[in-house]
Amino acid sequence: MVEASEKSREDASSGSLQAAAGFVRDYLRRPFSFYLISLLLIAIIPPFIFSFVILQRNLDAQREEVTSLLRASTGSVTRIVEREVDGMLTTLRVLAKSGAVDLADMRGLYERASVALADTDSHLIIVDGNHDLLLSTRVPFGTPLGRASDPEIDLALQSTAPLVSGVFPSEVGRGWVFTVYLPVTTPDGKKYLLGLRQDAERMTRAVNRDTLSPGWNAALVDGKGRVIVSSDSSVKSGDPFFLDELPLISIGVGNISAGGVDYRVASEFSVVTGWRIVAWAPSEIVDQPMLWSFLWLSFGGIIFASIAVAGSLTIARLLTQGVRLLAMDARRLGAGEPVEPRRYMITEVEAVSTALASAATARAKAESEIRLLMREVAHRAKNQLTVIQSMLAQSANSAEEPSDFVEAFRKRLAGLARSTDLMVANAASGVDFRELVRNQLQPFMPAESDRVVLSGPALRLDAQMAQTLGMALHELATNAIKHGALANQTGMIKVEWSVGEGAIDIRWRESGADIVAPSGKKARRGFGTVVLERMLGLALRAELERTMHADGIEWRIRIPRGKDHSSQEAGG
């Protein structure tokens, strides 16, 4: 009952699958044009998807290139700024160490500093510990100077290292300035600041818009987020930088939103000055090439797809005209009738017609080959049956007990099977003679493998010759294990062969055998002798020579090489 239930469930499942398959077949029955258009769409859509991917990769590569350029640009600006500041610091150090700074002679100091800084954009200032400006080469000597307005003056006085200030309004004149300070201590222990001050707008050359990509701007921003100078005229010096979400210290490229606008931002931090170099552009400007590329690709895709569909419909009409003739030729091919190739307007359809004609020819040839092969199989089967009958008769005649008959017959069948295996495995190239010898001697091989020596050139045999020689080798090995060289622990077998112009010479030599003198009555001929004398002699027209030495038997076999029994040297 359980088996019947399982079988019914399997039948129900199989019926459901067949019904589903039938539904799919009915649903997919469409005209040729439908499948041709579908094929074209399948061929068109993936390349366009791939094109979009390549476009995206190209745009990503462009972004990477822009990013690299931006980093190079911001890095270049950083180096320009740092070189400028380093130059100002060098000037201050030279002034501080050369003795040119003499607070007792302010007029002389003013004149010397004015001459030294004549070709620069900077002017010298001196600030004491009370934040009072003692000197400024920016205004005529003697002009009241007042106190220093730099909010970082206290930090500069407390520092022992040079300091670069942020941007701040100038005490004298107009505009925004920054100062490079060098703390100096007089011999009497008083500390003052030696500084070079420069207008912020002088740094405009560092953020030259010509070095940036179209749509991009750059600005120098001090440590407190105020603009020092910018390539964008709407971003003023001294104003807080409008991208307030930018971290105070940031390096690299990223995206920031400000005022409802998305920006692409690249920034670099200067360790020498503590300033940032920031480049930015609206994301829509950066992404505009991608948008245009996408639009052009979409437009081109629609046009090309339309052309392809129209062409496919035309081709479908031309193909349909030849389908009927192809169907008729296919029916003739199925009936086994000859099919002649036809000429069509479409070369592919003509190729199908040619293929049908070739298939018809190939079918006729294959049927002839199958009939020939069946005759060959029948011939081989008859030969095998003849060999087995002979083995059966000789085994029965030579056996004294049924068990001896069964064992002898089984071993001979096994030897025949091994030869047949080699014959089948090497049907195309032929059976290697060395492999054939090893295969037949393997069941009888002693533990000392050096007791069996094989010597001869590479030689391949056809199937019939390999089968007959395999049986002969099996019988020789059987006799050797029973009465010959393999019946003791010292005997040896040497198998030698050579290939001449007209024959194959094989020598089987046993040595070290314990020879037993024959009894008075006539010795009975064994199956091995029958195989060697009858099958080799009759089937292969071989010449046999048997010699009994004092220490073992020797067989010499000479097989002629002809059309009926061919062999070939490997590689020959």
C-alpha positions, 0 to 999 in steps of 0.5 A: 500500500505504501509503495502504491501511494508513493507511485501515485504521488510520483505519477501525479507530480510527473503529470503536473510537470508535463502539464506545466511544460505543455502550458509553457510550450503553448504560451511560447508559440510565436511567429518567427519575427517575435523571436528574431526581435527578441533575439535582437533585443537580447543582443542590443540591451546587454551591450547598452547596459555594458556601455552604461557600466563602461560610461560609469567607469569612465566617469569614475575615472574622470572623477578620479582624474579630476580628484588627482588634479584637484589634489595636485592643484591644492598641493601646489597652492599649499607649496606656493603659500608655504614657500612664501611664508618660509621666505618671510621667516627667512627674512625675519631670521636674517634681520634678527641675526644680522644685528640690523634690528636696533631698537635704539635707532628706530629711524635707522632701522626703518630705513634699512628695513624699507630698503631690504623689503623694497622689492617685496609685498611685505612690510616690517613691524615690531610689537612689544610685550604691551601689544604696542606697535613700535615700528611699521614700514608700511606708513611713513616714519613717525606716524602714530601706530597705536596698538597691534590689532592682531587677535593672536598677538598674545599667542605669538608672544607666549610662543618660542617658535615662529607663528603665522597669524590668521587674517585680521583687519589692518591697524593702518590702511585698509583691507585684511592682512596676516602676519608672520611673527618671530619672537625675539628676546633682548639682552636685558630680557625683554621680549618683542615680536619681529613680524612681516605683514602682508595684505591678504589679497597679495596671496591671490596669485596662489589661488589663480583660477586659471589653474583650476578646472572650469566651474571650480574655485579655490580659497585660502582659509585660516585656522578660525575658518575666515577667508584669507583670499578666494578666486570667487569674487563673491567670497570676500576676505575676512568673511567666514568660509561659507562651507561651514560644515568643512572640518577645521582640519580635513584632507582629501575630496568629499561632498558637502551641502550648503544653502541647499546646494551640493558641492564637491570639495577638495581640501589640503592642510598646511602644517607650516601656516595652519591654513587650509586650501579649499577647492569647490564646485557645485555637484551639478557642474561636476556631474554635467558631463555624465548627464550629457553622456547618459542622454546621448547614449540613451538617444543613440540607443533608442535610434539604433534599437529602432533601426534594428527592430525595423531591419529584423522585421524585414529579415523575418519576412525574407526568412519566412519565404525560405522556411517552407522549403527548408521544412520540406527538405527536413521532411525528406531528410527524415525519410532518408531521401537525398536532399540537394542544396538550394539558393536563397536570398539570405545566406544564413538560410542558404547555409541551413539548406547546405547543412541539410544536404550535408546531413543527408549525405552524412546520414547515408554515409553513416548508415553505410558505416553502421552496416559495415560496423555491424558486419565487423562486430559479427565477424569479431564475435564469431572469432571470439566464439571460435577462440572460446570454443577452442579454449573450452575443448583444450581445457576439457581435454587437458583437465583431469578434474572438473575443478582443474578444468574450471580454473584453467578455463577461467584463467584463459578467459581472463587472459582473453579479457585482458587482451580484449580490454587493451584492444578496445582501449587502443582501437584507434592507435593499436595495442602497444606490444610491451604493454600487452606482454606486461598485461599478460604476465602481470598475474604470474609476475614474481615478487622479484620484478628483475626476473622478467626482462622485456627488451625491444623497440616501440611496436603497435599491433592491430586488434587481431594480432594483439588478441592472438599474441595475448593468448599465446603469451598467457599460455607461455606464462602459465607453462612457466609458472607450472613447469618452467622458470617461474616454478622456482625462486631463481628462474628468469624469463627474457622476452625480446622482439625486433622489427624488420622489413618484412617480419616481427621476430619475438624470442621467449627464453626461459633460464634457471628452470628445473627441467624434469625428464619426460616419462616413458610414455608419449607426452600429451600436447597442451593448450599452449602448444596448440595456441602457438602452433595452430593459432599463431601458425594459421591465424598469423602465418607465423613461423615457430621454432621451439628449442629445449635447453638444459635450463629452460625452453626457448620459443622463436616466433617470426610473424610476417608483416603484410596487409592482413596482419599489419603492425606499426612502430610507434611514431612510425 
